[in-house]
Amino acid sequence: MPKRVWWFLNHEPATLDGLAAVFLRLVEGALRRASPGAPRDARFGAVLFAHRFGDSLDSHVHFHVLVTDGVFSGDPADFGPAIFHSAVDLDADAVQKVRDELRHRGLRWRRAASAA
């Protein structure tokens, strides 16, 4: 998380929720781009837990996330089978791009949220 938002993460629950949503959108987009043949509306699966403390019980807000290694497509209206598109070429650079983009978009989201 960007250092500038740490205080807000501890004192404003809406900030934690908003940044989690930004993070999950970024991860989904990265997975969709890395999944050959996946349509633009393909979705991923994820479970996210916000963890508020570090090992020594100090304040350290971060996420624990389980994410599918690809995306699913299919028409949910027809209750047909989902098609899984496996992500390929995910490496440390892809993770770093998501991290860098989270910093940029997270700060932009926080600025917009505080102005509203």
N, C-alpha and C positions, 0 to 999 in steps of 0.2 A: 504494500500500500504506500502511496506517496506520503512522505513525512508530514506534509502540510495538512493532511486530513486526519491524523492520528487522534487529536483531541475530539474531533467530531465523531469519529468512530466509537469512542468511549462514552460520549454524552448525548448523541443524537441517533436513535435507532434508525431513522429514515436514511441517514448517510450509509449505514452498514447495508441496508436493503438495496439502496440505489447503486452502490458500488458493486455489490454482488450481481445485480442484474447486468451492469455494464460488463463485468468480467465474464459472465456466462455467455453474453452475446458475442464477445470477442472470441471465446473458445469455440463456440458453434461455427462462427464464420471461418476460423482457421481450419477446423475439421472439414467443413464443407469444401473449401478450396483444395484441401489435400486428398479428397475422395473422388477419384476419377468416375465420371458418369453420374455423379450425384446432381439432381436438379436443384435449382435455386431455392426451392421451398423445403428441401430435406432438413430434418431435425435430428438433434443428437439426444442422448440420454445422460442425465447427470444428477448426482445427489451432492448437495453442498451443506456443510456445517460451518457455522461461524464459531471460531475458537477465540476466546478472549484473553487467555493467559499463556505464558510461556512455561518452561520446565520449572523455573523457580517461583512460580505464581506471580510473576511480575505482569503488568498490563502489556499485552502483546496481541493485538487483534489480527487474526489471519484466518484463512479459509482452509478447510480440509475438503477435498473434492474428489469424487469418483466420477469418471467420464468414460463414455464408450469410445472405442478407438475407431470411430467412423460415424456415419450418419444414416438415418433411415428415411426412406421415401415410400410413397404409397398414398392412396386416397383414403383418409380416415372415414369418409362418409359411406364408403361401400363395405367397410369392415373386412376388406381383403387382406392378404398377407403383406406385411411390411417387407421392403427390400432393403437389405443392409449393404451400404457402400463403404468398404474398408478404407481407412486413411492410409496413405503411403507417404514415405519420405518425411515423416515427422522426426525432427532432430532438435538439438539444442538451439539452433538458430530460429526455428519456428516458435519455440517456447519463449525465447528472448524477444521476438517480435510482438507476441501477445503481451508480454510484461511491459515493454516500452509503450505499446498502444494503450494499455490500462492506465499507465501514468498520465498520458496525454488526455485520453477521454474521461478518465476519472476526475481529473482536476477540472476539466471543462464542465462535466456534469455537476460537480460540487459548486462551481461558480454560478451556474444557471439555477441550481436549487436554492442557493442563498439569496439570489436576486428575486426569486418568486415570492 
